[in-house]
């Protein structure tokens, strides 16, 4: 999944179920990995292995990333505006926690590729990350459906929370 939906789902779920910013941060980190196991779409739609490094991103990769993240970031804060500051902080830290796995992975792969000390984590993140093997349009249906269900669940949660 791209960063925005990770941020959104972690924030909204933490908003409903958690009461500590620190626990929310940890929750976001773990939820990221659980979501990555599920079929989903991200830069894998371009079928370009070189996109594993930010240095190799072209305009369409940056545009997709920025537009998707901006949309879900703004959507998150639109809903958070209805809640008190302490709940907003919990949601914010869950969202940050959800970004950390990709920040670590992309930073290491892009800027420190020779630093091998974190290979155990990079291998873990990659091993359990869904790999899209799209050969035709129907191969995209399951990932789109799952992401839609995650978004719908979060919208349900935020509407019953207030």
N, C-alpha and C positions, 0 to 999 in steps of 0.2 A: 504494500500500500504506500501511497505517497504520504508525505509528512502531514499534510493538512487533516486528512481523515484520522490519522493516528492521534493528532493533537485534539481534535474534536471529540472523538469517542472516549478517550481517556479522561478528558476534562469533564464531560457530561456524566459519565458513569461515576467518577470520583465525587462529583457534586452531589449525587444522589446517595451514595453509600459510605463515604469516608468523612472523618472529622479532623484529620491531621494533615497539614501540608507535607510533612516528611513521609508519612505513609503513602500519601497521594503520589509523591515523586517516585517512590519504589513501585507502587502499583502501575503507574504509567510505563515504567521501564519493562515490567513483566508483561503487561497487556500488549505492548508493541510486539513482543515475540510470539504471543498467542495469536495475534491477528496475522502475523506474517506466515504462520503455518497454513492459514486458510487460503483458498484460491482468491486471488485479487489481482488488480491491475496496478502497475506502476510504470517505471521506464521500460519494463519488459515488453510493453506493446510495440516498441520500436525494434525489438530483436537485435540489439547491438551490445554485445558483451563489453565493448570499450566504454560504455556508459557507467561502468563501475567506478571510474575515476571522474571527479568533477572537472578535471582538466580537459577531458575529452567531450564534455557536453557541448552540443551546438545550440543554435537558437531555439529549435523546437523542444529540446530537453529542458532548457532554462525556462522557456515560456510555459510549458506544462507544469513544471515545479512551482513557479511563482504564482501562476493563476490558481492552481489547485490549493496551494497553501493559503494564499490571500483569501480565497472564498471561505474556506473552513475556519480560518483564524477569525475573520470578521463575523461569521455565523456564530462561532463560539461566544464571542464577546457580546454579540447581540442578545443572546439568551442569558449570559451572566449578568447583564445589567439589571436583571430583575431580582437578583439575590444580594444579601448583605456581603460586605467586604470579606469577612472571614471565609465564607463559602466560595467567593470568587478566587481567593488565594489558594484554596484547596484545589479548585479546578485548574488554575494556572499552573501549579506545580505538578499536577498529574500530566498536563499537556507537555510540560518541559521534560518530564521523565520519559514520555513516549517518544520524544525527539532524540533523546540521548543515544540509543542504539545506532541510528543512522548517522548521527553526528560523529560518533566514534568510528564507525565503519568507513564512511566517506572521507573523513579526515585522514585516517591511517592509509587508506588505499591511494588517496590523491596526493598527499603531501609527505607521507613517511612510509613509502612502500618497502623500504629496506629494514624498517624497524620490525623485527620478528617477535618481539616479546608479547605482543597481543594477538599473535596468530591463532591461539586457542579460541579467543573470542570471535575473531573474524570467521574462522571455520565453523564455529557453533552457529553464528548468525546466518551464514550461507547455507549450512546443511539443513536447517529447519525452515528456510525461507522458500515459499511456494515458487515454483518455476513454471511459467506459462509456456505451454507447448502448443501454441495456436497454429493450426493449419488451415482452419476455415472459420467462418463467422460464428458457428455454434460453440466453438471452443471458448469464446468470450462470454457466453451466457452465464455460466456458473459463477465466475469471478464478479461479474456485474451484479448478479442477483445477491450474492453474499454481501457485497459492499452496500447495496441498497438496503438490505435487511439491517445491517449495522447502523446505518444512518437513520432508518425508520425507528429502530429500537431507542436510539439516543434522543430522537425528537419526542418519542413517547415519554421517556424518562423526564426530560426537561419540562414537559407540559404537565406531568402529574406531580412534579417536585414543587411547583410554585402555587 
